């Protein structure tokens, strides 16, 4: 008997049209968590993220920057901000094509799993909005109700592939008959784990690899008003919102801007 199958999705630029980290920059500023300057850097990074990719070193620099940025943030404040703004911020930027694809996999009897470098605090409520079965995401350390800036689990690159294998072992997924979707070359290890990998809005390097390996390429372009597609649950007030790593893909943007300004900037 063939085992059950699953569809594994990255989040940023695969399910949603923006970086999940940067989408919340203005609500975080309004809540007093980040400065206007940080919002402006986020806007610049968002632009670069949408038109290009970033290599591993650039992603690591952004991860370090975001870890430093969130150090000391009060978890309850973050929870309140995301509960108040989640639907308004995220709903308009979900790809219609991704929603359709998720629905098709569910109708085919497959589990749908988001595997994202973004923080669990933001990926989990997005998953709840979409009816996702399982979320694997980066987790931040919390001590005495505040983020320490340390990362307890970093769902990035090869770690995503490990997570897929562990879920397959736990649930009996037949990976040869399963599916995976991502926009980033850093997710090649995850895409290699399944028999049906797809490049979605791929960066330059992933586009090249997909062509070499004859992987299908999908282009998602239509954000949808999600309420018109699926019934949305109420926002979850107990889930904090700090999308840390998914914006790792935008790391190069902030870092390159800093380099252009020079060491004294």
Residue frames as qw, qx, qy, qz and C-alpha x, y, z in Angstrom:
[[0.000, 0.889, 0.459, 0.000, 0.00, 0.00, 0.00],
 [0.371, 0.505, -0.040, 0.778, 1.31, 3.46, -0.91],
 [0.327, -0.409, -0.509, 0.683, 1.79, 5.79, 2.02],
 [0.087, 0.910, 0.361, -0.183, 0.10, 9.18, 2.47],
 [0.535, 0.361, 0.137, 0.752, 1.52, 12.19, 0.67],
 [0.227, -0.776, -0.272, 0.522, 2.08, 15.84, 1.54],
 [0.425, 0.733, 0.155, 0.509, 2.63, 19.20, -0.12],
 [0.552, -0.506, -0.173, 0.639, 5.37, 21.35, 1.45],
 [0.263, 0.859, 0.227, 0.377, 5.25, 25.12, 0.87],
 [0.383, -0.034, -0.207, 0.899, 7.70, 27.90, 1.58],
 [0.004, -0.756, -0.530, 0.384, 5.94, 31.12, 2.67],
 [0.008, 0.760, -0.070, -0.646, 7.45, 34.34, 1.35],
 [0.286, 0.523, -0.497, -0.631, 6.98, 34.88, -2.41],
 [0.105, -0.012, -0.973, -0.207, 5.44, 31.40, -2.58],
 [0.106, -0.596, -0.792, 0.085, 2.20, 31.79, -0.62],
 [0.053, -0.901, -0.270, 0.337, 2.36, 35.53, 0.11],
 [0.564, 0.742, 0.121, 0.342, 3.57, 38.29, -2.19],
 [0.029, 0.867, -0.318, 0.382, 5.91, 39.99, 0.29],
 [0.394, 0.202, -0.749, 0.494, 8.41, 39.23, 2.99],
 [0.543, -0.631, -0.544, -0.101, 6.38, 38.34, 6.07],
 [0.516, -0.357, -0.293, 0.722, 8.90, 40.19, 8.22],
 [0.148, -0.010, 0.124, 0.981, 8.73, 43.43, 6.31],
 [0.251, -0.531, -0.617, -0.523, 4.95, 43.31, 5.94],
 [0.521, -0.707, -0.466, 0.107, 4.71, 44.00, 9.68],
 [0.486, 0.080, -0.183, 0.851, 7.25, 46.83, 9.84],
 [0.144, -0.459, -0.098, -0.871, 4.67, 49.62, 10.00],
 [0.698, -0.572, -0.320, -0.287, 2.48, 47.96, 12.65],
 [0.768, -0.259, -0.317, 0.493, 5.61, 47.33, 14.72],
 [0.265, 0.252, -0.088, 0.927, 6.58, 50.99, 14.36],
 [0.406, -0.554, -0.224, -0.691, 3.08, 52.08, 15.40],
 [0.813, -0.493, -0.306, -0.037, 3.43, 49.84, 18.44],
 [0.254, -0.904, 0.325, -0.116, 6.71, 51.45, 19.39],
 [0.921, -0.211, 0.270, 0.184, 8.91, 48.44, 18.66],
 [0.674, 0.108, 0.300, 0.667, 10.99, 49.82, 15.78],
 [0.102, -0.584, 0.003, 0.805, 12.06, 53.25, 14.59],
 [0.557, 0.747, 0.095, -0.350, 11.04, 55.14, 11.46],
 [0.115, 0.692, -0.655, -0.281, 14.53, 54.52, 10.12],
 [0.354, -0.108, 0.929, 0.013, 14.04, 50.77, 10.46],
 [0.588, 0.558, 0.512, -0.283, 10.75, 51.07, 8.55],
 [0.394, 0.813, -0.252, -0.347, 12.51, 52.92, 5.74],
 [0.075, -0.482, 0.855, 0.174, 15.23, 50.25, 5.58],
 [0.510, 0.184, 0.826, -0.153, 12.49, 47.63, 5.47],
 [0.573, 0.710, 0.198, -0.358, 10.81, 49.40, 2.54],
 [0.245, 0.730, -0.573, -0.281, 14.10, 49.46, 0.64],
 [0.249, -0.262, 0.932, 0.003, 14.77, 45.82, 1.47],
 [0.620, 0.387, 0.605, -0.315, 11.27, 44.86, 0.37],
 [0.534, 0.750, -0.152, -0.359, 11.89, 46.37, -3.07],
 [0.140, 0.596, -0.778, -0.142, 15.21, 44.57, -3.51],
 [0.442, -0.059, 0.871, -0.207, 13.70, 41.33, -2.20],
 [0.672, 0.504, 0.407, -0.358, 10.94, 41.45, -4.79],
 [0.578, 0.759, -0.216, -0.207, 13.28, 42.00, -7.74],
 [0.472, 0.559, -0.670, 0.124, 16.22, 39.79, -6.79],
 [0.887, -0.300, -0.346, 0.051, 17.64, 37.12, -4.54],
 [0.230, -0.833, 0.447, -0.230, 20.30, 37.02, -1.84],
 [0.658, 0.282, -0.685, 0.131, 23.14, 34.64, -1.18],
 [0.736, -0.394, -0.521, 0.176, 23.86, 32.72, 2.01],
 [0.447, -0.065, -0.318, 0.833, 26.23, 35.32, 3.50],
 [0.166, -0.304, -0.104, -0.932, 23.74, 38.11, 2.94],
 [0.660, -0.457, -0.472, -0.365, 20.97, 36.08, 4.55],
 [0.685, -0.290, -0.496, 0.447, 23.13, 35.40, 7.58],
 [0.212, 0.088, -0.179, 0.957, 23.84, 39.12, 7.99],
 [0.419, -0.383, -0.244, -0.786, 20.11, 39.88, 7.88],
 [0.732, -0.395, -0.555, -0.016, 19.42, 37.14, 10.41],
 [0.525, -0.162, -0.411, 0.727, 21.94, 38.73, 12.76],
 [0.040, -0.224, -0.029, -0.973, 20.46, 42.19, 12.18],
 [0.575, -0.422, -0.383, -0.588, 16.91, 41.03, 12.92],
 [0.705, -0.322, -0.568, 0.278, 18.03, 39.13, 16.01],
 [0.328, -0.058, -0.293, 0.896, 19.58, 42.30, 17.34],
 [0.228, -0.313, -0.232, -0.892, 16.53, 44.34, 16.38],
 [0.660, -0.445, -0.439, -0.416, 14.07, 42.21, 18.35],
 [0.519, -0.038, -0.661, 0.540, 16.23, 41.81, 21.45],
 [0.044, -0.133, -0.501, 0.854, 14.24, 42.95, 24.48],
 [0.406, -0.207, -0.380, -0.805, 10.89, 43.20, 22.72],
 [0.440, -0.042, 0.653, -0.615, 7.99, 42.50, 25.07],
 [0.041, 0.105, 0.951, 0.287, 6.24, 39.34, 23.89],
 [0.158, 0.603, 0.712, -0.324, 2.78, 40.46, 25.03],
 [0.173, 0.678, -0.063, -0.711, 3.09, 43.71, 23.08],
 [0.079, 0.279, -0.774, -0.563, 4.04, 41.77, 19.97],
 [0.106, 0.316, 0.943, -0.008, 1.09, 39.43, 20.49],
 [0.198, 0.692, 0.459, -0.520, -1.32, 42.33, 20.71],
 [0.146, 0.583, -0.358, -0.714, 0.07, 43.98, 17.59],
 [0.072, 0.109, -0.883, -0.451, -0.21, 40.88, 15.44],
 [0.131, 0.447, 0.863, -0.194, -3.67, 40.01, 16.77],
 [0.198, 0.719, 0.268, -0.610, -4.89, 43.49, 15.85],
 [0.247, 0.700, -0.343, -0.576, -3.27, 43.70, 12.42],
 [0.458, -0.141, 0.845, 0.239, -2.83, 40.14, 11.07],
 [0.517, 0.552, 0.652, 0.044, -5.82, 40.06, 8.75],
 [0.255, 0.936, 0.057, -0.236, -5.33, 43.60, 7.46],
 [0.135, -0.738, 0.576, 0.326, -1.62, 43.07, 6.83],
 [0.337, -0.217, 0.886, 0.230, -1.53, 39.52, 5.49],
 [0.581, 0.456, 0.645, -0.195, -4.88, 38.85, 3.84],
 [0.487, 0.811, 0.006, -0.324, -4.41, 41.22, 0.84],
 [0.145, 0.726, -0.635, -0.218, -1.00, 39.75, -0.07],
 [0.637, -0.076, 0.767, -0.028, -1.88, 36.04, -0.27],
 [0.143, 0.270, -0.689, -0.658, -1.49, 34.70, -3.81],
 [0.778, 0.173, 0.085, -0.598, -4.74, 33.51, -5.38],
 [0.709, 0.371, -0.582, -0.145, -2.78, 30.83, -7.26],
 [0.146, 0.290, -0.849, 0.416, -1.31, 29.55, -3.98],
 [0.536, -0.006, 0.499, -0.681, -4.75, 29.35, -2.35],
 [0.824, 0.292, -0.195, -0.445, -6.03, 27.37, -5.33],
 [0.545, 0.391, -0.737, 0.088, -3.06, 25.03, -5.21],
 [0.143, -0.211, 0.781, -0.571, -3.48, 24.43, -1.47],
 [0.709, 0.115, 0.271, -0.641, -7.16, 23.65, -2.01],
 [0.775, 0.363, -0.438, -0.276, -6.30, 21.19, -4.79],
 [0.322, 0.330, -0.841, 0.284, -3.82, 19.33, -2.58],
 [0.366, -0.085, 0.659, -0.652, -6.32, 19.12, 0.25],
 [0.792, 0.235, 0.020, -0.563, -9.00, 17.78, -2.09],
 [0.691, 0.386, -0.608, -0.067, -6.48, 15.16, -3.26],
 [0.883, -0.427, -0.194, -0.032, -6.11, 14.02, 0.34],
 [0.651, 0.273, -0.340, 0.622, -2.62, 15.39, 0.93],
 [0.459, -0.727, -0.260, 0.440, -1.47, 17.08, 4.10],
 [0.353, 0.806, 0.020, 0.474, -0.37, 20.67, 3.49],
 [0.688, -0.513, -0.143, 0.492, 2.72, 21.84, 5.39],
 [0.208, 0.946, -0.128, 0.215, 4.33, 25.28, 5.50],
 [0.815, -0.252, -0.040, 0.520, 8.10, 25.07, 6.01],
 [0.208, 0.905, 0.072, 0.364, 9.35, 28.62, 6.49],
 [0.557, 0.105, -0.349, 0.746, 12.42, 30.43, 7.75],
 [0.241, -0.583, -0.018, -0.775, 10.04, 33.08, 9.07],
 [0.120, -0.212, 0.733, -0.635, 9.24, 33.07, 12.76],
 [0.150, -0.327, -0.933, -0.024, 6.63, 30.64, 14.02],
 [0.034, 0.474, 0.498, -0.725, 4.86, 33.56, 15.67],
 [0.365, 0.458, -0.150, -0.796, 3.79, 34.85, 12.26],
 [0.286, 0.159, -0.840, -0.433, 3.70, 31.64, 10.21],
 [0.012, 0.233, 0.939, -0.252, 1.34, 29.83, 12.58],
 [0.325, 0.537, 0.430, -0.649, -1.50, 32.38, 12.35],
 [0.379, 0.452, -0.463, -0.661, -1.07, 32.57, 8.57],
 [0.159, 0.063, -0.974, -0.147, -1.30, 28.79, 8.51],
 [0.174, 0.377, 0.784, -0.462, -4.48, 28.95, 10.59],
 [0.372, 0.523, 0.001, -0.767, -5.97, 31.44, 8.15],
 [0.444, 0.406, -0.621, -0.502, -5.30, 29.05, 5.28],
 [0.930, -0.103, 0.111, -0.335, -6.27, 25.82, 7.03],
 [0.458, 0.555, -0.689, 0.087, -2.72, 24.45, 6.87],
 [0.895, -0.274, -0.348, -0.053, -2.19, 21.11, 8.62],
 [0.786, -0.409, -0.070, 0.459, 1.33, 21.68, 9.98],
 [0.196, 0.951, -0.161, 0.175, 3.78, 24.57, 10.33],
 [0.812, -0.209, -0.043, 0.543, 7.55, 24.28, 10.61],
 [0.191, 0.902, 0.021, 0.386, 9.21, 27.63, 11.28],
 [0.406, 0.356, -0.467, 0.700, 12.01, 29.45, 13.06],
 [0.567, -0.718, -0.403, -0.027, 11.57, 29.81, 16.83],
 [0.161, 0.678, -0.311, 0.646, 12.94, 32.62, 18.98],
 [0.490, -0.182, -0.697, 0.491, 14.08, 32.27, 22.57],
 [0.324, -0.727, -0.148, -0.587, 11.91, 33.97, 25.21],
 [0.503, -0.143, -0.631, 0.573, 13.06, 34.69, 28.78],
 [0.101, -0.447, -0.486, 0.744, 10.92, 36.53, 31.34],
 [0.343, 0.756, 0.499, -0.247, 8.42, 37.53, 28.70],
 [0.203, 0.862, -0.235, -0.401, 10.92, 39.11, 26.33],
 [0.885, 0.438, -0.061, 0.147, 12.80, 38.00, 23.23],
 [0.652, -0.597, 0.233, 0.405, 16.46, 37.47, 24.00],
 [0.302, 0.790, -0.400, -0.354, 17.59, 37.85, 20.39],
 [0.223, -0.322, 0.910, 0.139, 18.72, 34.22, 20.31],
 [0.718, 0.177, -0.372, -0.561, 17.23, 31.67, 17.92],
 [0.620, -0.278, 0.690, -0.248, 16.33, 28.31, 19.41],
 [0.660, 0.222, 0.695, 0.182, 15.46, 26.69, 16.07],
 [0.136, 0.597, -0.308, -0.728, 16.44, 28.05, 12.65],
 [0.725, 0.374, 0.577, -0.038, 14.34, 26.57, 9.81],
 [0.263, 0.836, -0.290, -0.384, 16.73, 27.41, 7.00],
 [0.346, 0.582, -0.699, -0.232, 18.34, 25.62, 4.04],
 [0.422, 0.138, -0.896, -0.005, 19.32, 22.03, 4.93],
 [0.163, 0.043, 0.749, -0.641, 17.33, 22.23, 8.17],
 [0.641, 0.226, 0.017, -0.733, 14.16, 22.45, 6.10],
 [0.646, 0.250, -0.674, -0.254, 15.07, 19.22, 4.35],
 [0.170, 0.098, -0.888, 0.415, 15.72, 17.57, 7.71],
 [0.413, 0.120, 0.458, -0.778, 12.30, 18.73, 8.93],
 [0.712, 0.253, -0.303, -0.581, 10.64, 17.24, 5.83],
 [0.528, 0.199, -0.826, 0.016, 12.40, 13.89, 6.37],
 [0.029, -0.035, 0.790, -0.611, 11.46, 13.86, 10.05],
 [0.584, 0.173, 0.213, -0.764, 7.80, 14.53, 9.27],
 [0.695, 0.266, -0.542, -0.391, 7.87, 11.80, 6.63],
 [0.346, 0.145, -0.891, 0.255, 9.29, 9.32, 9.11],
 [0.210, 0.053, 0.639, -0.738, 6.79, 10.32, 11.79],
 [0.589, 0.337, 0.257, -0.688, 3.71, 10.28, 9.55],
 [0.654, 0.120, 0.731, 0.154, 4.67, 7.79, 6.88],
 [0.434, 0.772, -0.041, -0.463, 4.68, 10.25, 3.98],
 [0.795, 0.232, 0.406, 0.386, 5.73, 8.82, 0.63],
 [0.138, -0.729, 0.145, 0.654, 8.13, 11.58, -0.37],
 [0.284, -0.043, 0.720, 0.632, 8.55, 10.24, -3.90],
 [0.040, 0.583, 0.721, 0.372, 4.88, 11.05, -4.48],
 [0.213, -0.785, -0.376, 0.444, 4.87, 14.27, -2.47],
 [0.360, 0.774, 0.211, 0.477, 5.23, 17.90, -3.61],
 [0.458, -0.560, -0.171, 0.669, 7.29, 20.94, -2.60],
 [0.297, 0.830, 0.277, 0.381, 7.17, 24.61, -3.63],
 [0.468, -0.665, -0.062, 0.579, 9.64, 27.44, -3.08],
 [0.376, 0.925, 0.025, 0.045, 11.03, 30.62, -4.63],
 [0.181, -0.884, 0.430, 0.004, 14.56, 30.47, -3.18],
 [0.658, 0.454, -0.596, 0.084, 17.74, 28.64, -4.13],
 [0.120, -0.432, 0.740, -0.501, 18.36, 28.09, -0.42],
 [0.749, -0.028, 0.424, -0.508, 15.39, 25.69, -0.45],
 [0.595, 0.409, -0.633, -0.279, 16.92, 23.34, -3.02],
 [0.049, 0.192, -0.944, 0.263, 17.61, 20.75, -0.27],
 [0.489, 0.219, 0.594, -0.600, 13.89, 20.71, 0.59],
 [0.667, 0.476, -0.171, -0.547, 12.87, 20.52, -3.06],
 [0.364, 0.420, -0.823, -0.118, 15.24, 17.60, -3.59],
 [0.283, -0.111, 0.855, -0.419, 13.45, 15.58, -0.89],
 [0.634, 0.364, 0.492, -0.473, 10.27, 15.11, -2.93],
 [0.525, 0.179, 0.727, 0.404, 9.41, 13.55, -6.24],
 [0.233, 0.751, 0.494, 0.372, 7.49, 16.62, -7.42],
 [0.349, -0.482, -0.146, 0.790, 9.47, 19.83, -6.81],
 [0.290, 0.805, 0.403, 0.325, 8.24, 23.18, -8.17],
 [0.353, -0.113, -0.088, 0.924, 10.00, 26.52, -8.42],
 [0.016, 0.837, 0.545, 0.039, 7.55, 29.35, -7.68],
 [0.060, 0.991, -0.036, 0.115, 8.53, 32.91, -8.66],
 [0.886, -0.200, -0.042, 0.416, 12.12, 31.63, -8.50],
 [0.190, -0.868, 0.278, 0.365, 15.18, 33.74, -7.88],
 [0.470, 0.704, -0.466, -0.259, 17.87, 33.68, -10.57],
 [0.024, -0.432, 0.900, -0.051, 19.82, 30.74, -9.15],
 [0.541, 0.141, 0.766, -0.317, 16.76, 28.59, -8.49],
 [0.668, 0.610, 0.030, -0.425, 15.47, 29.34, -11.99],
 [0.327, 0.623, -0.690, -0.170, 18.77, 28.08, -13.42],
 [0.210, -0.211, 0.935, -0.192, 18.70, 24.91, -11.30],
 [0.641, 0.334, 0.523, -0.452, 15.06, 24.24, -12.14],
 [0.622, 0.645, -0.252, -0.365, 15.88, 24.49, -15.83],
 [0.162, 0.519, -0.839, -0.024, 18.88, 22.16, -15.48],
 [0.197, -0.040, 0.941, -0.271, 16.83, 19.57, -13.58],
 [0.273, -0.253, -0.704, -0.605, 13.63, 19.99, -15.58],
 [0.057, -0.416, -0.728, 0.542, 11.63, 21.12, -12.53],
 [0.078, 0.740, 0.550, 0.379, 8.38, 22.91, -13.39],
 [0.199, -0.063, -0.210, 0.955, 8.35, 26.68, -12.82],
 [0.060, -0.749, -0.657, -0.069, 5.20, 28.49, -11.65],
 [0.154, 0.204, -0.054, 0.965, 4.58, 32.23, -11.69],
 [0.183, -0.689, -0.674, 0.194, 2.14, 33.59, -9.10],
 [0.210, 0.232, 0.114, 0.943, 1.03, 37.18, -9.71],
 [0.349, -0.531, -0.370, -0.678, -2.47, 37.72, -8.28],
 [0.014, 0.004, -0.711, 0.703, -2.87, 38.62, -4.60],
 [0.360, -0.448, -0.696, -0.431, -6.42, 37.82, -3.50],
 [0.430, -0.417, 0.285, -0.748, -8.86, 39.08, -0.89],
 [0.153, 0.115, -0.974, 0.122, -8.74, 35.90, 1.15],
 [0.388, 0.192, 0.613, -0.661, -12.17, 36.40, 2.69],
 [0.652, 0.390, -0.174, -0.627, -13.62, 35.91, -0.79],
 [0.542, 0.342, -0.753, -0.151, -11.94, 32.51, -1.07],
 [0.551, -0.147, -0.791, 0.220, -11.99, 30.84, 2.36],
 [0.496, -0.801, -0.218, -0.254, -13.77, 31.50, 5.68],
 [0.358, 0.500, -0.513, 0.599, -11.23, 33.09, 8.02],
 [0.600, -0.505, -0.561, 0.266, -11.00, 32.24, 11.73],
 [0.239, -0.967, -0.016, -0.086, -10.67, 34.99, 14.29],
 [0.363, 0.674, -0.513, 0.387, -7.15, 36.25, 14.92],
 [0.814, -0.312, -0.444, 0.208, -5.41, 34.28, 17.66],
 [0.168, -0.929, 0.140, -0.300, -4.51, 36.68, 20.51],
 [0.769, -0.564, 0.286, 0.094, -2.08, 34.24, 22.09],
 [0.839, 0.217, 0.218, 0.449, 0.29, 34.08, 19.12],
 [0.235, -0.755, 0.144, 0.595, 3.15, 36.56, 18.95],
 [0.691, 0.688, 0.187, 0.116, 4.26, 38.03, 15.65],
 [0.156, -0.800, 0.446, 0.370, 7.88, 38.35, 14.83],
 [0.901, 0.421, 0.092, 0.038, 8.68, 37.04, 11.37],
 [0.408, -0.737, 0.413, 0.345, 12.40, 36.64, 11.69],
 [0.478, -0.312, 0.663, 0.485, 14.06, 34.49, 9.18],
 [0.583, 0.564, 0.568, 0.135, 11.74, 34.44, 6.20],
 [0.223, 0.971, -0.067, -0.048, 13.10, 37.75, 5.54],
 [0.629, -0.443, 0.466, 0.436, 16.46, 36.15, 5.61],
 [0.610, 0.424, 0.508, 0.437, 15.94, 36.25, 1.86],
 [0.167, 0.943, 0.132, 0.254, 16.00, 40.03, 2.10],
 [0.676, -0.602, 0.016, 0.425, 19.16, 40.09, 4.12],
 [0.592, 0.122, 0.271, 0.749, 21.33, 41.23, 1.27],
 [0.101, 0.811, 0.340, 0.465, 19.21, 44.32, 0.74],
 [0.420, -0.907, -0.032, -0.014, 19.85, 45.91, 4.13],
 [0.743, -0.413, 0.242, 0.468, 23.47, 44.79, 4.22],
 [0.564, 0.346, 0.351, 0.662, 24.29, 46.02, 0.72],
 [0.018, -0.911, -0.211, -0.354, 22.75, 49.38, 1.50],
 [0.578, -0.791, 0.099, 0.173, 24.95, 49.66, 4.57],
 [0.739, -0.109, 0.327, 0.579, 28.02, 48.76, 2.53],
 [0.388, 0.653, 0.313, 0.570, 27.23, 51.41, -0.05],
 [0.232, -0.953, -0.075, -0.178, 27.11, 54.04, 2.69],
 [0.439, 0.571, -0.520, 0.461, 30.58, 52.99, 3.82],
 [0.581, -0.173, -0.687, 0.402, 31.98, 52.04, 7.24],
 [0.092, -0.036, -0.380, 0.920, 31.19, 55.42, 8.79],
 [0.397, -0.323, -0.412, -0.754, 27.49, 55.37, 7.83]]
